[in-house]
Amino acid sequence: MRRLSGLAMDLGPLRESRDFRLLYAGFLGALIGTLMTGVAVAVQVYDLTGSSLHIGLVSLARALPMVAGVLVGGVLADRMDRRTLMIVTRLPLTLAAGALAANALAPEPQLWLIYAATATTGLLAGLGGPAMLAAVPALAGTGRLAAAGALLSGSTQLAALIGPAAGGALIAGPGLAACYAVDAAGFLVFTAALLFVRPLPVPAGGGASGKGVRRAFGSLADGLRFVRRHRLVLGLLLVDAAAMVFTMPQALYPALADERFGGGAAVVGLLYAAPACGALVGAATSGWTARAGGHALIGAVLLWGAALTGFGAGSWLPLALVLLALAGFGDLISETLRSALLQHGTPDELRGRVSGLWMAQATVSPALGNTAVGFLAELTGAGAAVTIGGLVCVGATVAVAVAFPSLRRARLGSAPADGDVREETPTDGGAREETPTDGGARAKAPADGGARAKAPADGGARAKAPAPEPNSGAGASS
């Protein structure tokens, strides 16, 4: 019984931190509204244009500003109060959703306004996203990073099941405007919840980086240098790219449902739902991740790639759904561990910029993955494209694991073991950066002015390995 209780999702961050409860509740509500709006925008754009191309272009109109937003937002998250940044970027999202609602009620809805509102939403979501990710260690506690990551990742999957279904029901009933109005209300509630979260002032060393555009670019470059020289963090970003760039089969579900499984829209819906179901199971049984680390992360990514390899090769629908559920399970566990190890291995004064870089990569990689698998499907067929992508994912993950020993040895929930060897890489000016091989000890990177930046935990104290009790990459775009 005790062993089973250790598998259950750790609700500690929700029980112990009022501020994290507020953030979690607001995030979940806003994300459901965002996904409802995604369905509404697709339906409305198709009604106005009759073109699937315009639906894709609207998605692009959101993604490109979001990438720019997360890069700038990462710099801002290390230079100002993170709670304030979340508030000032979330409140205008209410106005954008309201504009979509008013446009839907107009006698002649305007396509350009949908594009403009969608681009504005992407930019604002990107600007505030890194602040939310960087705030998680302070709100949930550095000892609860894996638990907080699992909660946020699980809420993303829950919203993915609820949001589109609720959006479709509202569109079929009250109409598009009601869908947008619910989204506006969700952002308003999220903003109100953030008002009751304690302030999250500029991290030590984060506000002394000067002013101006040139200094801001230099500040972003500091984050890039940290990622390049910190072997654990670089390995985490690369293994994330390996999982996303080569294996994104969603674009092929309609073709596979028609050609291989002999079904229509109902089968497509099952294919989309199966990974989310597996991910929810992963979230519900994620308690063990607080004591896991690099080996579990690598195993989860390998499970994702191997399951999709089998999915692409099979033709029996029940087995295909099981394999997709296993892929979703692996994806949830890998996302939880990636985000927890990333936050754990990054100094607080750099968490905003590193979170921004991770979010930019997480936005671009799936788009590249869907494009690559679609192109490959034209050459080999849909099933073969998924299988090839899965095999490439497995090979790339093994290559990253071999090239980055610190990724394999990274561990949450324990102090560095005796005899751990630190990987040292020279930094500018001859100083040396010390990168722990287990992901738990502090990382040192040069701060502005040449001083060393120590990885502070909550409130600015130096970060230590989490206690055994103790990420968050879950959809911070809402």
DODREN-229074 format. One record per residue (C-alpha): residue number from 1; residue in three letters; z, y, x. Coordinates in Angstrom, 1 decimal. Each point is the difference from the previous one (the first is absolute). Layout:
// residues N
(NUM ala (Z Y X)) ...
//
This chain:
// residues 478
(1 met (0.0 0.0 0.0)) (2 arg (0.8 2.4 2.8)) (3 arg (-3.3 -0.7 1.6)) (4 leu (-1.8 0.8 -3.2)) (5 ser (1.9 3.2 -0.4)) (6 gly (-1.2 1.0 3.5)) (7 leu (-3.6 -0.2 -1.3)) (8 ala (0.6 2.3 -3.0)) (9 met (-1.3 3.6 0.3)) (10 asp (2.6 2.2 1.7)) (11 leu (1.0 2.7 -2.5)) (12 gly (2.4 1.6 2.4)) (13 pro (-1.9 3.3 0.4)) (14 leu (0.0 0.5 -3.8)) (15 arg (3.7 -0.9 -0.3)) (16 glu (1.3 1.9 3.0)) (17 ser (-2.2 3.2 0.0)) (18 arg (-0.2 2.4 -2.9)) (19 asp (-2.7 1.9 1.8)) (20 phe (-2.2 -3.1 0.6)) (21 arg (0.5 -0.9 -3.7)) (22 leu (-1.4 3.4 -1.0)) (23 leu (-2.9 -0.3 2.4)) (24 tyr (-0.8 -3.6 -1.1)) (25 ala (0.1 0.8 -3.8)) (26 gly (-2.1 3.1 0.4)) (27 phe (-2.5 -1.8 2.3)) (28 leu (-0.4 -2.9 -2.4)) (29 gly (-0.5 2.2 -3.1)) (30 ala (-2.5 2.3 1.8)) (31 leu (-2.0 -3.0 1.4)) (32 ile (-0.4 -1.6 -3.4)) (33 gly (-1.3 3.3 -1.3)) (34 thr (-2.4 0.3 3.0)) (35 leu (-1.4 -3.4 -0.6)) (36 met (-0.5 0.8 -3.7)) (37 thr (-1.9 3.1 1.0)) (38 gly (-2.2 -2.1 2.3)) (39 val (-1.1 -2.1 -3.0)) (40 ala (-0.5 3.1 -2.1)) (41 val (-2.1 1.8 2.6)) (42 ala (-2.2 -3.0 0.5)) (43 val (-0.6 -0.4 -3.8)) (44 gln (-0.6 3.8 -0.5)) (45 val (-2.4 0.3 2.9)) (46 tyr (-2.0 -3.0 -1.2)) (47 asp (-0.1 1.4 -3.5)) (48 leu (-1.3 3.4 1.3)) (49 thr (-2.5 -1.3 2.5)) (50 gly (-0.7 -3.7 -0.7)) (51 ser (0.1 -0.5 3.8)) (52 ser (2.1 -2.3 2.1)) (53 leu (-1.0 2.1 3.0)) (54 his (1.9 3.0 -1.4)) (55 ile (3.1 -2.2 -0.4)) (56 gly (-0.2 -0.9 3.7)) (57 leu (-0.6 3.7 1.0)) (58 val (3.1 1.0 -2.0)) (59 ser (2.0 -2.5 2.0)) (60 leu (-1.4 1.4 3.2)) (61 ala (0.8 3.5 -1.2)) (62 arg (3.7 -1.1 -0.1)) (63 ala (0.0 -2.0 3.2)) (64 leu (-1.5 2.5 2.4)) (65 pro (2.4 2.9 -0.8)) (66 met (2.9 -2.6 0.1)) (67 val (-0.8 -1.0 3.5)) (68 ala (0.0 3.7 1.1)) (69 gly (3.2 0.5 -2.0)) (70 val (1.9 -2.8 1.6)) (71 leu (-0.8 1.2 3.5)) (72 val (1.1 3.5 -0.8)) (73 gly (2.9 -1.2 -2.1)) (74 gly (1.3 -2.2 2.9)) (75 val (0.3 3.2 2.2)) (76 leu (1.7 1.9 -2.9)) (77 ala (2.4 -2.9 -0.6)) (78 asp (1.4 0.4 3.6)) (79 arg (0.1 3.9 -0.3)) (80 met (1.7 0.7 -3.3)) (81 asp (2.5 -1.4 -2.5)) (82 arg (-1.6 -3.3 -1.3)) (83 arg (1.4 0.3 -3.4)) (84 thr (-1.4 3.5 -0.4)) (85 leu (-3.4 -1.2 1.1)) (86 met (0.0 -2.8 -2.5)) (87 ile (1.0 2.5 -2.8)) (88 val (-2.6 2.6 0.8)) (89 thr (-2.8 -2.6 0.2)) (90 arg (1.0 -2.0 -3.1)) (91 leu (0.5 2.9 -2.5)) (92 pro (-3.6 1.2 0.2)) (93 leu (-1.1 -3.6 -0.8)) (94 thr (1.4 0.7 -3.5)) (95 leu (-2.5 2.9 -0.3)) (96 ala (-2.9 -2.1 1.2)) (97 ala (0.7 -2.8 -2.5)) (98 gly (0.4 2.7 -2.7)) (99 ala (-3.4 1.4 0.9)) (100 leu (-1.5 -3.4 -0.5)) (101 ala (1.7 -0.3 -3.4)) (102 ala (-1.3 3.4 -1.1)) (103 asn (-3.5 -0.9 1.2)) (104 ala (0.1 -3.2 -2.0)) (105 leu (0.8 1.9 -3.1)) (106 ala (-2.8 2.5 0.5)) (107 pro (-3.1 -0.2 -2.2)) (108 glu (-2.1 -0.5 3.1)) (109 pro (2.1 -1.5 2.9)) (110 gln (-1.2 1.1 3.4)) (111 leu (-0.8 -2.5 2.8)) (112 trp (0.6 2.6 2.8)) (113 leu (3.6 0.5 -1.2)) (114 ile (0.7 -3.7 0.2)) (115 tyr (-1.3 0.0 3.6)) (116 ala (2.0 3.2 0.9)) (117 ala (3.2 -1.4 -1.6)) (118 thr (-0.4 -3.3 1.7)) (119 ala (-0.6 1.6 3.4)) (120 thr (3.1 2.2 -0.5)) (121 thr (2.1 -3.0 -0.9)) (122 gly (-1.1 -1.9 3.1)) (123 leu (0.8 3.0 2.2)) (124 leu (3.4 0.6 -1.5)) (125 ala (0.9 -3.7 0.0)) (126 gly (-0.9 -0.2 3.6)) (127 leu (2.0 3.1 1.0)) (128 gly (3.2 -1.4 -1.5)) (129 gly (-0.5 -3.7 0.8)) (130 pro (1.2 0.0 3.6)) (131 ala (3.1 1.9 -1.0)) (132 met (1.0 -2.7 -2.4)) (133 leu (-0.5 -2.8 2.5)) (134 ala (1.9 1.9 2.7)) (135 ala (2.8 0.7 -2.5)) (136 val (0.7 -3.7 -0.8)) (137 pro (2.2 -0.7 3.1)) (138 ala (2.2 2.9 -0.8)) (139 leu (0.3 -0.7 -3.7)) (140 ala (0.3 -3.8 0.1)) (141 gly (1.6 -0.4 3.4)) (142 thr (-1.5 -1.4 3.2)) (143 gly (1.7 -3.3 -0.7)) (144 arg (-1.9 -0.4 -3.3)) (145 leu (-3.6 0.8 1.1)) (146 ala (-1.4 -3.5 -0.9)) (147 ala (1.8 0.1 -3.3)) (148 ala (-1.2 3.5 -0.9)) (149 gly (-3.6 -1.0 1.1)) (150 ala (0.1 -3.1 -2.2)) (151 leu (1.2 2.1 -3.0)) (152 leu (-2.7 2.6 0.4)) (153 ser (-2.7 -2.6 0.6)) (154 gly (1.2 -2.0 -3.0)) (155 ser (-0.1 3.1 -2.1)) (156 thr (-3.6 0.6 1.1)) (157 gln (-1.0 -3.4 -1.2)) (158 leu (2.0 0.4 -3.3)) (159 ala (-1.8 3.3 -0.6)) (160 ala (-3.3 -1.7 0.8)) (161 leu (0.6 -2.4 -2.9)) (162 ile (1.5 2.6 -2.5)) (163 gly (-2.1 3.1 0.8)) (164 pro (-3.5 -1.2 -0.7)) (165 ala (1.0 -2.0 -3.1)) (166 ala (2.0 3.0 -1.4)) (167 gly (-2.9 2.3 0.8)) (168 gly (-2.5 -2.2 -1.8)) (169 ala (2.3 -0.1 -3.0)) (170 leu (0.4 3.8 -0.1)) (171 ile (-3.7 0.6 0.4)) (172 ala (-0.8 -2.4 -2.8)) (173 gly (2.7 1.6 -2.2)) (174 pro (0.9 3.7 0.3)) (175 gly (-2.8 0.6 2.6)) (176 leu (-0.6 1.2 3.5)) (177 ala (2.0 3.2 -0.3)) (178 ala (3.2 -2.0 -0.8)) (179 cys (-0.5 -2.0 3.2)) (180 tyr (-0.2 3.1 2.1)) (181 ala (2.9 1.6 -1.9)) (182 val (2.2 -3.0 0.9)) (183 asp (-1.0 0.3 3.6)) (184 ala (0.9 3.7 0.0)) (185 ala (3.4 -0.8 -1.5)) (186 gly (0.6 -2.7 2.6)) (187 phe (-0.5 2.5 2.9)) (188 leu (2.2 2.5 -1.8)) (189 val (2.8 -2.6 -0.2)) (190 phe (-0.5 -1.0 3.6)) (191 thr (0.3 3.7 1.1)) (192 ala (3.2 0.4 -2.1)) (193 ala (1.5 -3.2 1.6)) (194 leu (-0.7 1.4 3.5)) (195 leu (1.9 3.2 -0.9)) (196 phe (3.2 -2.2 -0.1)) (197 val (-0.7 -1.7 3.4)) (198 arg (1.9 1.5 2.9)) (199 pro (-1.9 2.2 2.4)) (200 leu (-1.7 -1.7 2.9)) (201 pro (-0.1 2.7 2.7)) (202 val (-2.3 0.1 3.0)) (203 pro (0.9 -2.9 2.4)) (204 ala (1.5 0.9 3.3)) (205 gly (-2.9 1.0 2.3)) (206 gly (-2.4 0.2 -2.9)) (207 gly (0.1 3.7 -0.7)) (208 ala (-0.2 1.4 3.5)) (209 ser (-3.8 -0.6 0.4)) (210 gly (-1.2 3.5 -0.6)) (211 lys (-2.3 1.5 -2.6)) (212 gly (-3.6 0.4 -0.7)) (213 val (-3.0 -2.3 -0.5)) (214 arg (-0.4 -0.7 3.7)) (215 arg (3.7 -1.1 0.3)) (216 ala (-0.4 -2.2 -3.1)) (217 phe (-2.9 -1.8 1.5)) (218 gly (2.1 -0.5 3.2)) (219 ser (2.8 -1.4 -2.2)) (220 leu (-2.4 -2.5 -1.5)) (221 ala (-1.2 -0.9 3.5)) (222 asp (3.6 -0.7 0.9)) (223 gly (0.1 -2.6 -2.8)) (224 leu (-3.3 -1.5 1.2)) (225 arg (1.3 -0.3 3.6)) (226 phe (3.2 -1.6 -1.3)) (227 val (-2.0 -2.6 -1.9)) (228 arg (-2.3 -0.7 3.0)) (229 arg (2.8 -0.5 2.4)) (230 his (2.5 -1.8 -2.3)) (231 arg (-1.2 -3.6 0.1)) (232 leu (1.9 -1.1 -3.0)) (233 val (-1.2 2.8 -2.3)) (234 leu (-3.6 -0.3 1.3)) (235 gly (0.1 -3.8 -0.7)) (236 leu (1.3 0.7 -3.5)) (237 leu (-3.0 2.3 -0.8)) (238 leu (-2.5 -2.4 1.5)) (239 val (1.3 -3.1 -1.8)) (240 asp (-0.1 2.1 -3.2)) (241 ala (-3.7 0.9 0.7)) (242 ala (-0.7 -3.7 0.7)) (243 ala (1.3 -0.9 -3.4)) (244 met (-1.8 2.7 -1.9)) (245 val (-3.4 0.6 1.7)) (246 phe (-1.2 -3.6 -0.1)) (247 thr (1.4 -1.3 -3.2)) (248 met (-0.3 2.2 -3.1)) (249 pro (-1.6 -2.3 -2.7)) (250 gln (0.6 2.1 -3.1)) (251 ala (-3.5 1.4 0.0)) (252 leu (-1.4 -3.5 -0.2)) (253 tyr (2.1 -1.3 -2.9)) (254 pro (-2.6 0.8 -2.7)) (255 ala (-2.7 -1.9 2.0)) (256 leu (2.3 -2.9 0.7)) (257 ala (1.1 -0.3 -3.6)) (258 asp (-3.6 -0.1 -1.1)) (259 glu (-1.6 -2.2 2.7)) (260 arg (2.8 -2.3 1.0)) (261 phe (2.6 -0.3 -2.8)) (262 gly (-2.3 0.3 -3.0)) (263 gly (1.9 2.7 -1.8)) (264 gly (-0.2 3.6 -1.1)) (265 ala (2.4 2.9 -0.2)) (266 ala (2.9 -2.3 -0.8)) (267 val (-0.4 -1.8 3.3)) (268 val (-0.4 3.2 1.9)) (269 gly (3.3 1.2 -1.5)) (270 leu (1.7 -3.2 1.1)) (271 leu (-1.3 0.4 3.6)) (272 tyr (1.3 3.6 0.1)) (273 ala (3.4 -1.1 -1.4)) (274 ala (0.7 -3.0 2.2)) (275 pro (0.8 1.9 3.2)) (276 ala (2.3 2.3 -1.8)) (277 cys (1.9 -2.9 -1.5)) (278 gly (0.4 -1.6 3.5)) (279 ala (1.2 3.4 1.3)) (280 leu (2.6 0.3 -2.7)) (281 val (1.3 -3.5 0.9)) (282 gly (0.1 1.2 3.7)) (283 ala (2.0 3.1 -1.0)) (284 ala (2.4 -2.1 -2.1)) (285 thr (0.7 -2.3 2.9)) (286 ser (0.0 2.5 2.8)) (287 gly (3.7 0.0 0.8)) (288 trp (-0.7 -2.0 3.2)) (289 thr (-2.2 2.7 1.5)) (290 ala (3.1 2.0 1.1)) (291 arg (0.5 -2.6 2.6)) (292 ala (-3.7 -0.5 0.9)) (293 gly (-2.3 1.6 2.4)) (294 gly (-3.3 -0.3 1.9)) (295 his (-0.5 -3.7 -0.4)) (296 ala (0.4 0.2 -3.7)) (297 leu (-2.3 3.0 -0.2)) (298 ile (-2.7 -1.8 2.0)) (299 gly (0.4 -3.1 -2.2)) (300 ala (-0.3 2.0 -3.2)) (301 val (-3.3 1.6 1.2)) (302 leu (-1.3 -3.4 1.0)) (303 leu (1.0 -1.3 -3.5)) (304 trp (-2.0 2.9 -1.5)) (305 gly (-3.1 -0.8 2.1)) (306 ala (0.2 -3.8 -0.4)) (307 ala (0.5 0.2 -3.8)) (308 leu (-3.0 2.2 -0.4)) (309 thr (-2.1 -2.3 2.3)) (310 gly (0.8 -2.9 -2.4)) (311 phe (-0.6 2.2 -3.0)) (312 gly (-3.5 0.9 1.2)) (313 ala (-0.8 -3.7 0.6)) (314 gly (1.2 -1.4 -3.3)) (315 ser (-1.5 -0.2 -3.4)) (316 trp (2.8 -1.3 -2.2)) (317 leu (1.6 2.9 -1.8)) (318 pro (3.6 -1.2 -0.2)) (319 leu (0.1 -0.6 3.8)) (320 ala (-1.7 3.3 0.5)) (321 leu (2.7 1.8 -1.9)) (322 val (2.8 -1.8 1.9)) (323 leu (-1.6 1.0 3.3)) (324 leu (-0.3 3.6 -1.1)) (325 ala (3.6 0.0 -1.0)) (326 leu (0.9 -1.4 3.5)) (327 ala (-2.0 2.8 1.5)) (328 gly (1.9 2.6 -2.1)) (329 phe (3.3 -1.6 1.1)) (330 gly (-1.0 0.3 3.6)) (331 asp (-1.2 3.6 -0.4)) (332 leu (3.3 1.1 -1.6)) (333 ile (2.0 -1.6 2.8)) (334 ser (-2.2 1.4 2.7)) (335 glu (0.1 3.5 -1.6)) (336 thr (3.8 -0.1 -0.3)) (337 leu (0.5 -1.0 3.7)) (338 arg (-2.7 2.3 1.3)) (339 ser (1.5 3.1 -1.6)) (340 ala (3.6 -1.0 0.9)) (341 leu (-0.9 -0.7 3.7)) (342 leu (-2.0 3.2 0.1)) (343 gln (2.8 2.2 -1.3)) (344 his (2.5 -1.9 2.1)) (345 gly (-1.9 0.5 3.3)) (346 thr (-0.9 3.6 -0.5)) (347 pro (2.3 2.9 0.9)) (348 asp (1.0 2.1 -3.1)) (349 glu (-1.6 3.2 1.4)) (350 leu (-3.4 -1.9 0.1)) (351 arg (0.3 -2.0 -3.2)) (352 gly (-2.0 2.5 -2.0)) (353 arg (-3.0 0.0 2.4)) (354 val (0.0 -3.7 0.5)) (355 ser (0.3 -0.7 -3.7)) (356 gly (-2.9 2.4 -0.5)) (357 leu (-2.1 -1.9 2.5)) (358 trp (0.9 -3.3 -1.6)) (359 met (-0.9 1.3 -3.5)) (360 ala (-3.3 1.3 1.3)) (361 gln (-0.8 -3.4 1.4)) (362 ala (1.2 -1.7 -3.2)) (363 thr (-2.3 2.2 -2.0)) (364 val (-3.1 -0.4 2.2)) (365 ser (0.3 -3.8 0.8)) (366 pro (-0.3 -1.3 -3.6)) (367 ala (-3.0 2.2 -0.6)) (368 leu (-1.6 -1.3 3.2)) (369 gly (1.0 -3.5 -1.0)) (370 asn (-1.7 0.2 -3.4)) (371 thr (-3.1 1.5 1.5)) (372 ala (-0.1 -2.7 2.7)) (373 val (0.5 -2.9 -2.3)) (374 gly (-2.6 1.4 -2.4)) (375 phe (-2.6 0.3 2.7)) (376 leu (0.8 -3.5 1.3)) (377 ala (-0.3 -1.4 -3.5)) (378 glu (-3.6 1.3 -0.2)) (379 leu (-0.8 -2.1 3.1)) (380 thr (2.0 -3.1 -0.6)) (381 gly (1.1 -0.1 -3.7)) (382 ala (3.4 1.0 -1.5)) (383 gly (1.9 -3.1 0.7)) (384 ala (-1.1 -0.3 3.6)) (385 ala (0.8 3.7 0.6)) (386 val (3.6 -0.5 -1.0)) (387 thr (0.3 -3.2 2.1)) (388 ile (-1.5 1.7 3.1)) (389 gly (2.3 3.0 -0.5)) (390 gly (3.1 -2.2 -0.3)) (391 leu (-0.9 -1.8 3.2)) (392 val (-0.6 3.2 1.8)) (393 cys (3.4 1.3 -1.2)) (394 val (1.7 -3.1 1.3)) (395 gly (-1.7 0.3 3.4)) (396 ala (0.7 3.7 0.3)) (397 thr (3.7 -0.5 -1.0)) (398 val (0.4 -2.7 2.7)) (399 ala (-1.6 2.3 2.5)) (400 val (2.3 2.9 -0.8)) (401 ala (3.0 -2.3 0.1)) (402 val (-1.0 -1.2 3.5)) (403 ala (-0.8 3.5 1.3)) (404 phe (3.3 1.5 -1.2)) (405 pro (3.1 -2.1 0.9)) (406 ser (2.2 2.7 -1.3)) (407 leu (-1.4 -0.6 -3.4)) (408 arg (0.9 -3.7 0.1)) (409 arg (3.5 0.7 1.3)) (410 ala (0.8 2.9 -2.5)) (411 arg (2.9 -0.8 -2.2)) (412 leu (1.9 1.7 -2.8)) (413 gly (3.7 -0.6 -0.6)) (414 ser (1.2 -0.7 3.5)) (415 ala (0.6 1.8 3.3)) (416 pro (-2.2 -0.7 3.0)) (417 ala (0.6 -3.5 1.4)) (418 asp (1.3 -0.2 3.6)) (419 gly (-2.8 -0.3 2.4)) (420 asp (-2.5 1.9 -2.1)) (421 val (-2.5 1.7 2.2)) (422 arg (-1.1 3.5 -0.8)) (423 glu (-3.7 0.9 0.3)) (424 glu (-0.4 3.3 1.9)) (425 thr (-3.0 2.2 -0.2)) (426 pro (-0.3 3.2 2.0)) (427 thr (0.0 3.2 -2.0)) (428 asp (-1.2 3.5 1.0)) (429 gly (1.6 1.5 3.0)) (430 gly (1.1 -3.3 1.4)) (431 ala (2.8 -0.7 -2.5)) (432 arg (0.1 -3.4 -1.4)) (433 glu (0.1 -1.1 -3.6)) (434 glu (2.3 -3.0 -0.7)) (435 thr (-1.2 -2.2 -2.9)) (436 pro (2.3 -2.7 -1.2)) (437 thr (-1.6 -3.4 -0.3)) (438 asp (2.1 -0.9 -3.0)) (439 gly (-0.7 3.1 -2.1)) (440 gly (3.7 0.7 -0.4)) (441 ala (1.1 2.1 2.9)) (442 arg (-0.8 3.7 0.3)) (443 ala (-3.4 1.3 1.0)) (444 lys (-0.2 3.0 2.4)) (445 ala (-2.9 2.4 -0.1)) (446 pro (-0.4 3.4 1.5)) (447 ala (0.9 2.8 -2.3)) (448 asp (-1.4 3.6 0.3)) (449 gly (1.2 1.7 3.1)) (450 gly (0.3 -3.2 1.9)) (451 ala (3.3 -1.3 -1.5)) (452 arg (0.3 -3.6 -1.1)) (453 ala (0.0 -0.6 -3.7)) (454 lys (2.5 -2.6 -1.0)) (455 ala (-0.4 -2.1 -3.1)) (456 pro (2.6 1.5 -2.4)) (457 ala (1.3 -1.9 -3.0)) (458 asp (1.2 1.7 -3.1)) (459 gly (1.3 3.5 0.7)) (460 gly (-1.4 0.1 3.5)) (461 ala (2.1 -2.7 1.8)) (462 arg (-1.7 -2.3 2.3)) (463 ala (-1.6 -3.0 -1.8)) (464 lys (1.6 -3.3 0.6)) (465 ala (-1.1 -3.5 -0.9)) (466 pro (0.8 -0.5 -3.7)) (467 ala (3.1 -2.0 -1.0)) (468 pro (-0.8 -3.5 -1.3)) (469 glu (0.3 1.2 -3.6)) (470 pro (-2.6 2.5 0.0)) (471 asn (-11.7 5.0 -0.9)) (472 ser (-0.9 1.1 -1.9)) (473 gly (-3.6 -0.2 -0.4)) (474 ala (-0.2 -0.5 -3.6)) (475 gly (-2.4 2.2 -1.7)) (476 ala (1.5 3.3 1.1)) (477 ser (-3.0 1.7 -1.3)) (478 ser (1.5 0.7 -3.4)) 
//
